[in-house]
Amino acid sequence: MLIPALQISDSESVGLEDGIEESAYLTESKMNENKPGDSQNLACVFCRKNDDCPNKYGEKKTNEKWNLTVHYYCLLMSSGIWQRGKEEEGVYGFLIEDIRKEVNRASKLKCSICKKNGASIGCVAPRCKRSYHFPCGLERECIFQFTGNFASFCWNHRPVQITSNNYKESLPCTICLEFIQPIPSYNILRSPCCKNAWFHRDCLQVQAINAGVFFFRCTICNNSDIFQKEMLRMGIHIPEKDASWELEENAYQELLQHHERCDVRRCRCKEGRDYNAPDSKWEIKLCQCCGSSGTHLACSSLRSWEQNWECLECRGIIYNSGEFQKAKKHVLPNSNNVGITDCLLGESSPKLPRQSPGSQSKDILRQGSKFRRNVSTLLIELGFQIKKKTKRLYINKANIWNSAIDGFRNKSFNPSYAIEVAYVIENDNFGSEQPGSKQEFLSLLMQHLENSSLFEGSLSKNLSLNSQALKENLYYEAGKMLAISLVHGGPSPGFFSKTLFDCLVYGPEHTQPILDDVSDFDVAQIIIRINTATTVADLKSVINECSNYLEFIGCLRLITTLSDKYMLVKDILVYHVIQRVQEPFKSFKQGLKTLGVLEKIQAYPEAFYSILCHKPESLSAKILGDLFTVHTLPDVKALGFWNSYLQAVEDGKSTTKMEDILIFATGCNSIPPAGFKPTPSIECLHMDFPVGNKCNNCLAIPITNTYKEFQENMDFAIRNTLRLEKEKNSHYIH
């Protein structure tokens, strides 16, 4: 039987072709799903490519059960799919049913680049209708942002970098050192923190994959926050994993070897240099600086193991350093030799102290041995100094600062004594007091300190110049408070600027401030005007206007070339941020030496940087659930309600916040770096409302018949308790 040919219009013909292509696409996807065998030969269900190139397309993964293969980036960037499962479910947490629905959706969309169906990724720009496959997007220089909502941008709407500097000569890529034309483009990227640092996109991507989120940073100044934020914006994928060199088996095995040998010139031990007898005069004590030289206590006339000891090499370095010599006058370099690379206005690049050649190999070993130290472990080690003897501090919550000052300055106060807190009421003739939580007291004290006049800045703070505070020695007290809080289980400050941190660790002479460190608006405007001057005449005009200020701070200089402005900006920054507060800094640093905290910070800067310069991570249902342990015989129903309540709070279905729960139970709004002592616990009791015991970090939760009743009671008690405390002591923090 013959079937007559159909007459099809042009538009119908196009529709038929699309339908045939869509059908072919789905058929090919089904064949891919049902075809067993080596995943190397299977094509990705989204892009239809069988390439296995992790650097370009992400890991290629096959779900053996469903015989379904995807590239990780194709899956991640697809517009109509979300990760609804756990990491081990489906493919990377994307459920199989969702992947199939997304493949079906994409089969109806034509790629704007290769003109084939299956374009699962769309440009997020308003009114832009372009869709494309991930590999096609790469070839057409689209940008995919591996953060936030995982947005993608077509070639017409992609983000760009803008630079005001016109570089006439080529500059090297700071990774591969191949010379490139320093003009921002898709393949050439500029560092946001170092204006003269340029990279190939491919070099950056390879480095990001190898370094991971914890080690990917600017190759010039080591900045990670600003650098990573800009690279994510420009489409560099930074995986949340440890660096590749960290994952090598036994990569640092040699650093785990503990030195046990007496290295002094004349060892008096008859058993030999390798003999080590703990708790005796023949116990080996290591050098407190390098840890790679040792001595028997008797061989160096040490009376006890607690005494500090340095080897000859480290002792020579210490006593020849600037701290034990009168500082030499700083000679300003010749301004004619200053080039554009000396402009440090937008970057922070602390330099490590110079060392003698003999100490370099020892320093490498020393740094390696500290590399993996955890800050909690370090603080717990410092906590071993705390004795069983207690010292009671009488604290008035309405005047917590002066109460703390009086307590810490008391002749009988010893930082190594265990702290006991008693809250007293102002103007109470009966002298009544009630037991208080040490961690709550330290938490309130740190909040007051952050907002005090001793520091300046909005988020990242530096020391201020307060003559009255200097006269009253309050900078010393502030350093002492911080040290006591860290060692005694209180919160960390989390508000230090990187400049203040670098000054403490490497010394002010090796630290270069940046514009963000200047909180004085007028000074900041002077710096900006000098830095943006485009001609020598403009520069001299600005300097003439500010000559009184520049002369006052000792930074007035002869201007001969435009590049002189960089050294002038550097001088102003150094004066305003460092030299101006030299006396407060010395006092603060001295206070921070309490209980050996400063020495520990200087020995393990990478460990302490996270808690001194960054706020703690946000609390989650899992973190709080793991934090609290069941103290008594549990009520299964109540504990189930407790876990559901935590999840509801995290999901925003409650008027209570995660921090409110922790404050209600412990008095702290975050987990201290050294952890809670005692460990927070839960009791299930037959009562109407929860009760928080901040002294014991114990939370008693009610046993109710329904979850609704449980949540209402929890919300009511926590919300109103914290509100009443806030109203009663509205001036805790001035």
DOTORZA-470450 format. One record per residue (C-alpha): residue in one letter; y negated, x negated, z negated. Coordinates in steps of 0.1 Angstrom, whole numbers, padded with zeros to 4 digits, always signed. Each point is the difference from the previous one (the first is absolute). Example, Ala and Ser with C-alpha at 12.3 -4.5 7.8 and 13.67 -1.06 7.14 Angstrom:
2
A+0045-0123-0078S-0034-0014+0007
This chain:
734
M+0000+0000+0000L-0034-0014+0010I-0029+0002-0024P-0034+0002+0018A-0025-0028-0009L-0027+0011-0023Q-0037-0003+0010I-0017-0019-0028S-0038-0005-0003D-0015-0034-0009S-0007+0010-0037E+0035+0015-0003S+0014-0032+0015V-0017-0021-0026G+0013+0023-0028L+0035-0003+0014E-0002-0038+0001D-0012-0001-0036G+0029+0023-0010I+0025-0022+0018E-0015-0031-0016E+0001+0016-0035S+0036+0011+0006A+0009-0035+0011Y-0018-0015-0031L+0019+0023-0024T+0033-0007+0018E-0006-0037-0002S-0008+0003-0037K+0032+0020-0006M+0020-0027+0018N-0016-0026-0022E+0008+0019-0031N+0037+0006+0010K+0007-0034+0014P+0016-0023-0025G-0001-0038+0002D-0023-0029-0006S-0035+0011-0010Q-0014-0029+0020N+0009+0020+0032L-0013+0034-0013A-0034+0013+0010C-0026+0013-0025V+0000+0038+0002F-0038-0001+0000C-0010-0027+0025R+0033-0002+0019K-0001-0039-0002N+0030-0019-0013D-0021-0031-0008D+0006-0014-0035C-0032-0018-0008P-0010+0006-0037N-0034-0018+0003K-0011+0025+0028Y+0019+0032-0007G+0013-0004-0036E+0036-0001-0010K+0024+0017+0023K+0023+0022-0020T+0030+0022+0009N+0013+0028-0022E+0037-0005+0004K+0009+0035-0011W-0022+0017+0025N+0000-0028+0026L-0038+0001+0001T-0021-0031+0007V-0037-0004-0007H-0026-0028-0001Y-0017+0001-0034Y-0035+0000+0014C+0008+0027+0026L+0012+0022-0029L-0028-0009-0024M-0028+0007+0025S+0013+0032+0015S-0026+0027-0006G+0022+0030-0010I+0024-0014-0026W-0003-0008-0037Q+0023-0019-0024R+0015+0029-0020G+0030-0018-0013K+0008-0029-0023E+0001-0035+0015E+0038+0001+0003E+0001+0034+0017G+0000+0003+0038V-0018-0029+0016Y-0025-0017-0024G-0004+0033-0018F-0006+0021+0032L+0025+0027+0001I+0023+0003+0031E-0010+0036+0006D-0037-0009+0000I+0006-0029+0024R+0017+0024+0024K-0028+0025-0002E-0025-0027+0007V+0020-0013+0030N+0001+0036+0013R-0038+0004-0005A-0007-0033+0017S+0022+0009+0029K-0026+0025+0011L-0028-0026-0001K-0007-0024+0029C-0010-0036-0007S-0036-0007+0012I+0011-0035+0010C+0035+0001+0015K-0002+0037+0010K+0035+0006-0015N+0008+0026-0026G+0007-0007-0037A-0035-0011-0010S+0003+0006-0038I-0033-0017-0010G-0035+0014+0006C-0035-0014-0004V-0017+0014-0031A-0035+0000+0015P-0013+0035+0002R+0005+0017+0033C+0020-0029+0014K+0032+0013+0015R+0017-0033+0008S+0036-0004-0011Y+0022-0031+0005H+0032-0018-0010F-0005-0028-0026P+0010-0029+0025C-0023+0015+0026G-0028+0002-0025L+0004-0037-0008E-0001-0009+0036R-0032+0021+0005E-0015-0016-0031C-0001+0031-0022I-0003-0006-0038F+0024+0014-0025Q-0010+0000-0037F+0029-0006-0023T-0017+0015-0030G-0013+0034-0013N+0009+0027+0025F+0014-0026+0025A-0027+0008+0026S+0001-0012+0036F-0029-0005+0024C+0001-0002+0038W-0017-0027+0019N-0033+0019+0003H-0003+0010-0037R+0015-0030-0018P-0020-0017-0029V-0018-0032+0009Q-0014-0029-0019I-0037-0007+0003T-0016-0035-0005S-0036-0009+0001N+0007-0037+0006N+0001-0014+0035Y+0023-0029+0002K-0005-0021+0031E+0030-0023-0006S+0037+0008-0004L+0015+0000-0035P+0036-0005-0010C+0022+0028-0012T+0004-0010-0036I+0038+0007+0001C+0012-0016+0033L-0031-0023+0005E-0002+0009+0037F-0036+0003+0011I-0012+0035+0008Q-0033+0017+0010P-0015+0014-0032I-0008+0035+0014P+0017+0030-0018S+0025+0017+0022Y+0034+0016-0002N+0018-0033+0000I-0026-0020-0019L-0009+0010-0036R-0025-0014-0025S+0004-0004-0037P-0022+0025-0020C-0005-0025-0028C-0005-0033+0019K-0023+0005+0029N+0012-0031+0018A+0037+0007-0003W+0016+0014+0032F+0036+0009+0008H+0023+0011+0028R+0013+0035-0007D+0036-0011+0006C-0004-0030-0024L-0013+0024-0027Q+0028+0025+0005V+0027-0027-0003Q-0016-0014-0031A-0004+0034-0016I+0037+0008+0006N+0010-0034-0015A-0024+0001-0030G+0003+0037-0009V-0027+0019-0020F+0002-0024-0030F-0009-0032+0020F-0018+0011+0031R-0036-0012-0004C-0029-0018+0018T+0011-0035+0010I-0035-0014-0009C-0010+0016-0034N+0033+0016-0011N-0017+0034-0004S+0026+0028+0002D-0017+0033-0008I-0028+0000+0026F+0021-0019+0025Q+0030+0023-0002K-0022+0031+0002E-0016-0012+0032M+0033-0011+0016L+0016+0034-0007R-0030+0017+0016M+0005-0022+0031G+0037+0009+0003I+0018-0029-0017H+0031+0011-0018I+0004-0015-0035P+0034+0008-0013E+0005+0008-0037K+0025-0028-0006D+0001-0034-0016A-0007-0030+0022S+0028-0012+0023W+0000-0034-0018E+0005+0018-0033L+0031+0017+0012E+0019-0032+0009E+0029-0006-0023N-0006-0027-0026A-0034-0007+0016Y-0015-0013-0033Q+0032-0011-0017E-0013-0035-0007L-0030+0015-0019L+0024+0017-0024Q+0013-0034-0014H-0013-0005-0035H-0012-0035-0008E+0018-0014-0031R-0008-0037-0003C-0022-0022-0022D-0024-0019+0024V-0022-0019-0024R-0001-0038+0005R+0020-0007-0032C+0026+0026-0009R+0012-0004-0036C+0030+0023+0002K+0033-0019-0004E+0019+0027+0019G-0021-0007+0031R-0028+0016+0020D+0020+0030+0010Y+0009+0010-0036N-0015+0033-0011A+0006+0015-0035P-0019+0032-0005D-0018+0006-0034S+0000-0037-0008K-0021-0031+0007W+0021-0007+0030E-0009+0033+0018I-0016-0006+0034K-0035+0013+0004L-0014+0003+0036C-0035-0008+0011Q-0022+0031-0004C-0018-0008+0033C+0027-0008+0025G+0033+0008-0017S+0017-0028+0020S-0002-0027-0027G+0014+0001-0035T+0002-0017-0034H+0021+0001-0031L-0022+0012-0029A+0006-0032-0019C-0007-0022+0030S-0036+0013+0002S-0005+0005-0038L-0002+0038+0004R+0003+0018-0034S+0012+0033+0015W+0010+0016+0033E-0032+0021-0001Q-0022-0031+0005N-0013-0004+0036W+0010-0032+0019E-0011-0013+0034C+0017-0028+0019L-0021-0031+0009E-0007+0011+0035C-0013+0034-0009R-0019-0013-0030G-0018-0024+0024I-0009+0028+0023I-0013+0023-0029Y-0021-0027-0017N-0015-0011+0033S-0008+0035+0011G-0035+0016-0002E+0008+0018-0033F+0000-0034-0019Q-0028-0017+0019K-0037+0007+0002A-0005+0020+0032K-0016-0020+0028K-0031+0013+0016H+0008+0020+0032V-0016-0015+0030L-0008+0025+0027P+0015-0009+0034N-0022-0007+0029S-0009+0033+0016N+0001-0015+0035N+0037-0003-0003V+0006+0036-0008G+0015+0021+0027I+0009+0036+0004T+0034-0005-0017D-0019-0007-0032C-0012+0037-0002L+0021+0014-0029L-0020+0032-0004G+0029+0022+0009E+0029-0019-0013S+0015-0015-0031S+0019-0032+0003P+0005-0017-0034K+0012-0036+0003L+0026-0016-0022P-0011-0030-0020R+0006-0033+0017Q+0029-0021-0014S+0010-0035-0001P+0027-0009+0026G+0026-0006-0028S-0004+0035-0014Q+0005+0019+0033S+0038-0001+0001K+0001+0010-0036D-0024+0029+0006I+0021+0014+0028L+0030+0001-0024R-0021+0015-0027Q-0014+0028+0022G+0035+0008+0014S+0014+0004-0035K-0027+0025-0008F+0003+0019+0032R+0023+0028-0011R-0013+0005-0036N-0006+0035-0010V-0032+0008-0019S+0019+0022-0025T+0023-0029-0008L-0030-0023-0005L-0017+0023-0023I+0032+0006-0020E+0002-0038-0004L-0035-0001-0014G+0010+0028-0023F+0024-0022-0017Q-0030-0015-0019I-0005+0033-0018K+0011-0002-0036K+0016+0027-0022K-0031-0001-0023T-0023+0029+0009K-0038+0004-0001R-0014+0035-0003L-0031+0008+0021Y-0022+0029-0011I-0013+0016+0032N-0027+0026+0004K+0007+0018+0033A-0036+0010+0003N-0011-0036-0001I+0031-0018+0013W-0019-0032+0012N-0016-0009-0033S+0031+0009-0019A+0020-0024+0021I-0026-0027-0003D-0001+0003-0038G+0038+0000-0001F+0005-0030+0022R-0028-0020-0017N+0015+0006-0035K+0010-0032-0017S+0034+0013-0007F+0007+0010+0036N+0025-0022+0019P+0007+0008+0037S+0037-0010-0006Y+0004+0027-0027A+0015+0033+0009I-0028+0026+0004E+0001+0033-0019V-0027+0026+0007A-0015+0026-0024Y-0026+0024+0013V-0029+0008-0024I-0027+0027+0003E-0036-0010+0000N-0021+0011-0031D+0032+0013-0017N-0008-0004-0037F+0037+0005-0009G+0010-0031+0020S+0029+0019+0017E+0019-0017+0027Q+0029+0007+0023P+0026-0022+0017G-0010-0009+0036S+0017-0013+0031K-0006-0037+0007Q+0005+0006+0037E-0025+0029+0000F-0025-0021-0018L+0004-0029+0025S-0002+0024+0029L-0033+0015-0012L-0013-0034-0007M+0007-0012+0036Q-0016+0031+0014H-0031-0007-0021L+0000-0037+0011E+0002+0009+0037N-0031+0022-0003S-0019-0023-0023S-0032-0020+0009L+0021-0033-0001F+0012+0007+0035E-0018+0010+0032G+0012+0016+0032S+0016+0033+0010L+0037-0005+0004S+0006-0038+0001K-0022-0014-0028N-0015-0034-0008L-0016-0012-0032S-0036+0011-0005L-0028-0019-0017N-0008+0018-0032S-0021-0023-0023Q+0005+0022-0031A+0038+0001+0005L+0000-0038+0005K-0020-0004-0032E+0026+0021-0019N+0029-0019+0016L+0013+0033+0015Y+0014-0017+0032Y+0023-0020-0022E+0011+0032-0018A+0006+0017+0034G+0023-0029+0011K+0018+0002-0034M+0004+0038+0003L+0016-0004+0035A+0024-0026-0012I+0010+0020-0031S+0005+0031+0021L+0023-0017+0025V+0022-0017-0027H+0001+0029-0024G+0012+0025+0026G-0033+0015+0010P-0012+0007+0035S-0013-0026+0025P-0037+0002+0011G+0007+0004+0037F-0037-0003+0009F-0005-0037+0005S-0015-0011+0033K+0019-0026+0020T-0029-0023-0005L+0001+0003-0038F+0038-0005+0001D-0003-0031+0022C-0026-0014-0023L+0024+0003-0030V+0030-0014+0019Y-0015-0027+0023G-0034-0006-0016P-0035+0011+0011E-0004-0032+0021H+0029+0010+0022T-0011+0037+0005Q-0022+0015+0026P-0015+0034-0007I-0005+0027+0026L-0027+0026+0006D+0021+0027-0018D-0004-0020-0032V-0038+0006-0001S-0008+0032-0018D-0037-0005+0000F-0014+0020+0030D-0031-0021+0005V+0020-0033+0000A+0026+0015+0024Q-0028+0010+0024I-0015-0035+0000I+0035-0014+0008I+0005+0025+0028R-0034-0006+0015I+0005-0038+0000N+0035+0003+0015T-0011+0024+0028A-0029-0021+0011T+0004-0008+0037T-0027-0026+0005V-0015-0029-0020A-0033+0019-0001D+0016+0031-0015L+0018-0021-0025K-0031-0018-0011S-0018+0033-0003V+0026+0014-0023I+0000-0032-0021N-0038+0001-0003E+0002+0036-0013C+0026-0010-0026S-0013-0035-0008N-0009+0008-0036Y+0036+0012-0007L+0016-0028+0019E-0021-0026-0018F+0008+0016-0034I+0037-0003+0006G-0002-0035+0015C+0011+0010+0035L-0032-0005+0020R+0009-0024+0028L-0016-0014+0032I+0012+0020+0030T+0004-0020+0033T+0027+0020+0018L+0013+0035+0000S+0033-0011-0014D-0018-0011-0032K+0002+0037-0011Y+0037-0003-0007M-0004-0027-0027L-0030+0019-0014V+0021+0032-0003K+0028-0020-0016D-0025-0015-0026I-0014+0034-0009L+0035+0015-0005V+0011-0030-0021Y-0031+0002-0022H+0000+0038-0005V+0037+0005-0005I+0010-0032-0017Q-0028-0023-0012R-0021+0028-0014V+0029+0011-0023Q+0012-0034-0009E-0004+0004-0037P+0016+0035-0002F+0029-0014+0021K+0006-0029-0023S+0000+0023-0031F+0022+0026+0017K+0025-0026+0012Q+0002-0014-0036G+0008+0034-0013L+0027+0005+0026K+0018-0031-0013T+0010+0021-0031L+0038-0001-0003G+0003-0023+0030V-0008+0028+0025L-0024-0020+0022E+0024-0029+0003K+0027+0024+0011I-0023+0016+0026Q-0008-0034+0014A+0036-0010+0001Y+0011+0033+0018P-0030+0013+0019E+0020+0021+0025A+0018+0019-0028F-0032+0008-0019Y-0022+0008+0030S+0016+0034+0004I-0008+0012-0035L-0034-0016-0004C-0015+0010+0034H+0019+0032+0007K+0005+0033-0018P+0037+0009-0008E+0019+0020+0026S-0002+0038-0002L+0025+0017-0022S+0027+0021+0017A+0027+0024-0012K+0027-0028+0004I-0021-0025-0020L-0006+0023-0029G+0036+0013+0001D+0014-0035-0002L-0026-0010-0027F+0010+0025-0026T+0034-0002-0016V+0018+0028-0018H-0004-0008-0037T+0023+0027-0016L+0028+0022+0011P-0013+0015+0032D-0003+0036+0009V+0012+0001+0036K-0021+0030+0009A-0032-0014-0014L+0005-0034+0017G+0005+0019+0033F-0033+0018-0006W-0016-0034-0009N+0011-0016+0033S-0012+0031+0020Y-0033-0001-0018L-0006-0036+0009Q+0007+0008+0037A-0023+0030-0002V-0028-0022-0014E+0005-0025+0027D-0001+0027+0027G-0033+0013-0014K+0016+0033-0011S-0013-0005-0036T-0035-0004-0015T+0013-0031-0018K+0000-0035+0015M+0026-0027-0005E-0025-0021-0019D-0007+0029-0024I+0037+0001-0010L+0000-0037-0007I-0032+0002-0020F+0013+0030-0020A+0031-0020-0009T-0012-0036-0004G-0038+0000+0002C+0001-0021+0032N-0008+0012+0035S+0022-0028+0016I+0030-0021-0009P-0011-0033-0017P+0011-0031+0019A+0021-0011-0030G+0015+0035-0003F+0000+0024-0029K+0012-0008-0034P+0018+0021-0012T+0014+0013+0033P-0013+0036+0007S+0025+0026-0010I+0006+0037+0002E+0013+0025-0026C+0010+0036+0008L-0010+0022-0029H-0001+0038-0007M-0037+0006+0001D-0026+0017+0021F-0021-0030+0012P+0005-0037+0007V-0011-0026-0026G-0011-0036+0008N+0005-0028-0026K-0022-0028+0014C+0010-0024-0029N+0037+0002+0010N-0005+0008+0037C+0021+0031-0005L-0003+0033+0018A+0016+0031-0015I+0005+0026+0027P+0007+0037-0007I+0033+0018+0005T-0008+0032+0019N+0019+0027+0018T-0016-0003+0034Y-0017-0028+0020K-0031+0021+0004E-0005+0002-0037F+0007-0038-0003Q-0026-0009+0026E-0027+0023-0014N+0005-0014-0036M+0000-0036+0012D-0032+0006+0021F-0018+0018-0028A+0008-0025-0027I-0007-0032+0020R-0032+0014+0017N-0016+0014-0032T+0010-0030-0022L-0016-0025+0023R-0031+0023+0005L-0005+0003-0038E+0004-0037-0005K-0025-0007+0027E-0026+0025-0014K+0006-0013-0036N-0006-0036+0011S-0023+0005+0030H-0015-0034-0006Y+0031-0021-0002I-0012-0021+0030H-0038-0007+0002
